[in-house]
Amino acid sequence: MAMSFDLYLNLGLAETIDTVSAALKVEGRGILSGIDLHSTAGRKLDVDLREYVQQGDCALKFAWKAFKHDTRVGLLPG
């Protein structure tokens, strides 16, 4: 079972984040959270990690409907 799909963009990290964020917005989604693993892991674990940003996206209208029904829905992985 695949855990992800790959998409390669010939862009820098910042431009890639902007492009993906804009594409999600068109689909009615948005970025709720982001973790700069390069900086965070590098600092906390003293490791050299390539530029890597993990982002969590959400379709807020659907999330709100689910949240009103049961707040534990926030425990589910995105």
Secondary structure, DSSP 4 states (H G I P E B T S, - for coil): --S------SS-HHHHHHHHHHHHHHTT-EEEEEEEHHHHHHHHH-----S-EEEEEE-HHHHHHHHHH-GGGGGS--
